[in-house]
Amino acid sequence: MFSRYAAFHRVSFFCQVVFSFFERPFLRCSIFTRRNVTECLTVAMLLSTIIIRDAGAQYQSDNQSSLQSQQTDSLIDGELAYTIHESEGGRDKVRPEPGYFDNLVTTLLKDAGLPYVIAAQAPWKRVIEQALQGNRHVIYPTTRTADRENSFKWVGPISRTIWNLYGYADEKWQDMSFDTILSSARIGILLGSARELYLRERGAQQLVLVPREDLLLPMLHADRVDLIAIGGSVLRQYRDIVDPSAQQRDIDGILPYRSCFLYIAISNAAPIEEIKKLQDSLDKNKISGQFIEFREKHGLSSDTNSAFLRAMLNLDNNGVACIDLFGRDD
């Protein structure tokens, strides 16, 4: 009987055997016999104890297992290795930029003589949590913001992005102020991203969170959001792989509101001398021209006269984070 009403507990096979053993005699107890009532109550108390202990043990075991899986770092020949979390879409041939970041990061670790393993792609929020809890986790490209500054160690910059809100060019949002848009528009945004935190702090009222960036454009087409907060280069790549019939209306940048440099973020427990090795490796990569070669290899812009690459190659920008534009694309 108790096994039928224990649906709320995750009980073991042992408990189920015990339940079936006691269930039949328990159901036959006569409620009019004091002795039988006492025996039945005794059995009930014993079974309740088993349920609580068993469920509690399993709950504790599951929690410990989950926590350990997030905190466990990898070892190579007994040495703590760096866990590289590949960028989203890194294996997608339509999107060359993530593959470029993966290539760059593994090259930097090799040049610095640091051991590493590559982890399977996972939702960004989970990756962030693992990097915060672990000792040698590597995530990228990561926006370097004030609230994250002391949570990671940083190597970069490796890219730069203009934060913009994108929507249909023929909609009303073009003529609205930033604050008005934040108070009235449904804005699709990546869960756990720096953009989410920033827009929330600025007063956005209707953020629609998604676990992956590739879901944002389809949501705009389906009228589930009014605007999407996404990088321009990422948006252009996704537009090449969605249904062309859904792209009859022009999508345009509604309002550029922030400029941010992107970095490789590494767990804070990583030794500072190893972080310096990685930064030195990146700086040499830029000075030697290998940084540009990697971009050419992956089909990315390589015009060293462009404002973007001048900013990337200028080592004085090491450590620069974000600058508010408030609607200015300058």
C-alpha positions as CSV (number, residue, x, y, z in Angstrom):
1,M,0.0,0.0,0.0
2,F,2.7,2.5,0.9
3,S,4.5,1.8,-2.3
4,R,1.4,3.0,-4.2
5,Y,1.4,6.4,-2.4
6,A,5.2,7.0,-2.4
7,A,5.2,8.5,-5.8
8,F,6.8,11.6,-4.5
9,H,9.9,9.7,-3.4
10,R,12.6,8.1,-5.5
11,V,12.9,4.8,-3.7
12,S,15.3,1.9,-4.3
13,F,14.5,-1.5,-5.5
14,F,15.2,-2.8,-2.0
15,C,12.4,-0.7,-0.6
16,Q,10.0,-1.9,-3.2
17,V,10.8,-5.5,-2.3
18,V,10.2,-4.7,1.4
19,F,6.9,-2.9,0.5
20,S,5.6,-6.0,-1.4
21,F,6.6,-8.3,1.5
22,F,4.6,-6.3,4.1
23,E,1.8,-5.1,1.9
24,R,-0.5,-8.2,1.8
25,P,-0.5,-8.9,5.6
26,F,-0.9,-5.2,6.3
27,L,-4.1,-4.9,4.1
28,R,-5.5,-7.9,5.9
29,C,-5.2,-6.3,9.4
30,S,-8.5,-6.0,11.2
31,I,-9.2,-2.5,12.5
32,F,-11.4,-3.9,15.2
33,T,-8.5,-5.8,16.9
34,R,-6.3,-3.8,19.2
35,R,-3.4,-6.2,18.7
36,N,-3.7,-6.1,14.9
37,V,-3.9,-2.3,14.9
38,T,-0.7,-2.1,17.0
39,E,1.1,-4.5,14.6
40,C,-0.1,-2.5,11.6
41,L,1.1,0.8,13.1
42,T,4.5,-0.7,13.9
43,V,4.9,-1.9,10.3
44,A,3.8,1.5,9.1
45,M,6.4,3.2,11.2
46,L,9.2,0.9,10.0
47,L,8.3,1.4,6.4
48,S,8.1,5.2,6.8
49,T,11.7,5.1,8.3
50,I,12.9,3.1,5.3
51,I,11.3,5.6,2.8
52,I,12.8,8.6,4.5
53,R,16.3,7.2,4.8
54,D,16.3,5.7,1.3
55,A,15.0,8.9,-0.4
56,G,17.3,11.1,1.7
57,A,20.3,9.0,0.8
58,Q,19.5,9.1,-2.9
59,Y,18.8,12.8,-2.8
60,Q,22.1,13.4,-1.1
61,S,23.9,11.1,-3.5
62,D,22.4,12.8,-6.6
63,N,23.3,16.3,-5.3
64,Q,26.9,15.3,-4.5
65,S,27.2,13.7,-7.9
66,S,25.9,16.8,-9.6
67,L,28.2,19.1,-7.6
68,Q,31.2,16.9,-8.2
69,S,30.6,16.8,-12.0
70,Q,30.6,20.6,-12.0
71,Q,33.7,21.0,-9.9
72,T,35.8,18.2,-11.2
73,D,38.8,19.3,-13.3
74,S,40.7,16.9,-15.6
75,L,44.2,15.4,-15.0
76,I,46.8,14.5,-17.6
77,D,49.6,12.3,-16.3
78,G,48.7,13.5,-12.8
79,E,48.9,17.2,-13.8
80,L,45.8,19.4,-13.6
81,A,44.8,20.2,-17.1
82,Y,42.8,23.1,-18.6
83,T,39.3,22.2,-19.7
84,I,38.5,24.0,-22.9
85,H,34.7,24.6,-23.5
86,E,34.3,24.9,-27.2
87,S,32.4,28.0,-28.4
88,E,28.8,27.5,-29.5
89,G,28.6,26.5,-33.1
90,G,32.3,25.7,-33.3
91,R,31.8,22.7,-35.5
92,D,29.2,24.5,-37.7
93,K,30.8,25.1,-41.2
94,V,28.3,27.9,-41.8
95,R,29.7,29.8,-38.9
96,P,33.4,30.2,-39.3
97,E,34.0,32.6,-36.3
98,P,33.5,30.0,-33.5
99,G,36.0,27.6,-35.2
100,Y,38.5,30.4,-35.4
101,F,38.2,31.0,-31.6
102,D,38.7,27.3,-30.9
103,N,41.8,27.2,-33.1
104,L,43.2,30.3,-31.5
105,V,42.7,29.1,-27.9
106,T,44.2,25.6,-28.5
107,T,47.2,27.2,-30.2
108,L,47.8,29.6,-27.2
109,L,47.7,26.7,-24.8
110,K,50.1,24.7,-26.9
111,D,52.5,27.6,-27.3
112,A,52.4,28.2,-23.5
113,G,53.1,24.5,-22.9
114,L,50.0,23.9,-20.8
115,P,48.0,20.6,-20.9
116,Y,44.4,20.7,-21.9
117,V,41.3,18.7,-22.7
118,I,38.4,19.7,-24.8
119,A,34.9,19.4,-23.3
120,A,31.7,18.9,-25.3
121,Q,29.6,22.0,-26.0
122,A,27.0,22.8,-23.4
123,P,24.5,25.6,-22.7
124,W,26.3,28.9,-21.9
125,K,24.9,29.3,-18.4
126,R,26.1,25.8,-17.4
127,V,29.6,26.5,-18.8
128,I,29.8,29.7,-16.9
129,E,28.9,27.9,-13.6
130,Q,31.5,25.2,-14.3
131,A,34.2,27.9,-14.9
132,L,33.2,29.6,-11.7
133,Q,33.4,26.4,-9.6
134,G,36.3,24.7,-11.3
135,N,40.1,25.3,-11.2
136,R,41.1,25.3,-14.9
137,H,38.1,25.9,-17.0
138,V,38.4,28.0,-20.2
139,I,35.4,29.7,-21.8
140,Y,35.3,32.1,-24.8
141,P,34.6,34.5,-26.3
142,T,33.5,36.1,-23.1
143,T,32.5,39.7,-22.5
144,R,34.7,41.3,-19.8
145,T,32.3,43.3,-17.6
146,A,32.7,44.9,-14.2
147,D,30.5,42.3,-12.5
148,R,32.6,39.5,-13.9
149,E,36.0,41.1,-13.5
150,N,37.0,39.4,-10.2
151,S,35.3,36.1,-11.0
152,F,37.8,35.1,-13.7
153,K,41.3,35.6,-15.0
154,W,41.4,37.1,-18.4
155,V,43.5,36.7,-21.6
156,G,42.8,39.0,-24.6
157,P,41.1,40.8,-26.1
158,I,40.4,38.3,-29.0
159,S,37.5,40.1,-30.5
160,R,35.1,43.1,-30.2
161,T,31.4,43.4,-30.6
162,I,28.9,46.2,-30.8
163,W,25.8,45.4,-28.8
164,N,22.8,46.2,-30.8
165,L,19.1,45.4,-30.8
166,Y,17.9,43.9,-34.1
167,G,14.3,43.9,-35.4
168,Y,12.3,44.5,-38.6
169,A,13.2,47.7,-40.3
170,D,9.6,48.6,-41.0
171,E,8.5,48.4,-37.3
172,K,8.0,51.3,-34.9
173,W,11.1,50.7,-32.8
174,Q,13.4,52.7,-35.0
175,D,12.1,56.0,-33.8
176,M,12.0,55.2,-30.0
177,S,14.5,56.0,-27.3
178,F,16.5,53.3,-25.6
179,D,14.6,53.6,-22.4
180,T,11.2,53.4,-24.2
181,I,12.3,50.3,-26.0
182,L,13.4,48.7,-22.8
183,S,10.1,49.3,-21.1
184,S,7.8,48.2,-23.9
185,A,9.6,45.7,-26.3
186,R,9.8,41.9,-25.9
187,I,13.5,41.3,-26.3
188,G,14.9,37.9,-27.0
189,I,18.3,37.3,-25.4
190,L,20.7,34.5,-24.5
191,L,20.2,33.1,-20.9
192,G,23.2,33.9,-18.7
193,S,24.8,36.3,-21.1
194,A,26.4,39.6,-20.2
195,R,23.7,41.3,-22.4
196,E,21.0,39.8,-20.2
197,L,22.4,41.2,-17.0
198,Y,23.1,44.6,-18.6
199,L,19.6,45.1,-20.1
200,R,18.0,43.9,-16.9
201,E,20.0,46.4,-14.9
202,R,19.0,49.1,-17.4
203,G,15.3,48.4,-16.7
204,A,14.3,46.0,-19.5
205,Q,10.7,44.8,-18.6
206,Q,10.1,41.9,-21.0
207,L,13.3,39.8,-21.6
208,V,12.6,36.5,-23.3
209,L,15.4,34.1,-22.4
210,V,16.7,31.3,-24.6
211,P,19.4,28.7,-23.9
212,R,21.1,29.0,-27.4
213,E,21.6,32.0,-29.7
214,D,20.4,30.2,-32.8
215,L,16.9,30.2,-31.4
216,L,16.7,34.0,-31.4
217,L,16.1,34.6,-35.1
218,P,13.4,32.0,-35.5
219,M,11.6,33.6,-32.5
220,L,11.7,36.9,-34.2
221,H,10.2,35.4,-37.4
222,A,7.5,33.7,-35.3
223,D,6.6,37.0,-33.6
224,R,7.4,35.7,-30.2
225,V,9.7,38.7,-29.6
226,D,9.9,42.2,-31.0
227,L,13.7,42.6,-31.0
228,I,16.7,40.3,-30.4
229,A,19.9,41.2,-28.6
230,I,22.6,39.4,-30.6
231,G,26.0,40.1,-32.2
232,G,25.8,41.4,-35.7
233,S,28.3,38.8,-37.1
234,V,26.4,36.0,-35.4
235,L,23.1,37.3,-36.8
236,R,24.5,37.4,-40.3
237,Q,25.7,33.8,-40.1
238,Y,22.3,32.5,-38.8
239,R,20.4,34.3,-41.5
240,D,22.2,32.1,-44.0
241,I,20.8,28.9,-42.5
242,V,17.2,29.7,-41.6
243,D,14.3,29.3,-44.0
244,P,14.9,31.9,-46.8
245,S,11.1,32.3,-47.3
246,A,10.9,33.8,-43.8
247,Q,13.3,36.6,-44.7
248,Q,11.2,38.7,-47.0
249,R,11.2,41.6,-44.4
250,D,14.5,43.4,-43.8
251,I,16.1,43.0,-40.4
252,D,18.1,45.9,-39.3
253,G,20.0,47.2,-36.3
254,I,17.6,49.3,-34.2
255,L,19.9,50.7,-31.6
256,P,23.6,50.2,-30.9
257,Y,24.0,50.7,-27.2
258,R,27.4,49.3,-26.1
259,S,30.8,48.3,-27.4
260,C,32.6,45.5,-25.7
261,F,35.9,43.6,-26.1
262,L,35.8,39.9,-25.8
263,Y,38.3,37.7,-23.9
264,I,39.2,34.2,-23.0
265,A,37.9,33.8,-19.4
266,I,39.7,31.3,-17.2
267,S,38.8,30.0,-13.7
268,N,40.0,32.3,-11.0
269,A,42.0,29.5,-9.3
270,A,44.4,29.2,-12.3
271,P,48.0,30.3,-11.4
272,I,48.7,33.9,-12.4
273,E,52.1,32.9,-14.0
274,E,50.2,30.6,-16.4
275,I,47.8,33.3,-17.3
276,K,50.8,35.6,-18.1
277,K,52.2,32.8,-20.3
278,L,48.9,32.7,-22.3
279,Q,48.7,36.5,-22.6
280,D,52.3,36.6,-23.8
281,S,51.5,33.9,-26.3
282,L,48.5,35.9,-27.6
283,D,50.6,39.1,-27.9
284,K,53.3,37.3,-29.9
285,N,50.5,35.8,-32.0
286,K,49.3,39.3,-32.9
287,I,52.8,40.8,-33.5
288,S,53.9,37.9,-35.7
289,G,50.9,38.1,-37.9
290,Q,49.6,34.7,-37.0
291,F,46.4,36.3,-35.5
292,I,45.5,37.6,-39.0
293,E,46.5,34.3,-40.6
294,F,44.0,32.4,-38.4
295,R,41.3,34.8,-39.4
296,E,42.0,34.4,-43.1
297,K,42.1,30.6,-42.7
298,H,38.5,30.7,-41.3
299,G,37.2,33.2,-43.8
300,L,37.1,36.2,-41.5
301,S,38.0,39.8,-42.3
302,S,41.8,40.4,-42.4
303,D,42.0,44.1,-43.4
304,T,44.5,45.4,-40.9
305,N,43.4,49.0,-41.8
306,S,39.9,48.4,-40.5
307,A,39.0,50.0,-37.1
308,F,38.2,46.6,-35.7
309,L,41.5,44.9,-36.5
310,R,43.5,48.1,-35.5
311,A,41.8,47.8,-32.1
312,M,42.6,44.1,-31.9
313,L,46.3,44.5,-32.8
314,N,46.8,47.4,-30.5
315,L,48.3,45.9,-27.3
316,D,47.4,49.0,-25.4
317,N,43.8,47.7,-25.5
318,N,44.7,44.7,-23.3
319,G,42.4,45.0,-20.3
320,V,39.8,47.2,-21.9
321,A,36.3,46.0,-21.2
322,C,33.0,47.8,-22.3
323,I,32.0,51.3,-23.3
324,D,28.4,52.6,-23.3
325,L,27.3,54.1,-26.7
326,F,23.8,55.1,-25.7
327,G,22.7,54.9,-29.3
328,R,25.9,56.1,-30.9
329,D,27.8,53.7,-33.2
330,D,31.2,55.4,-32.6
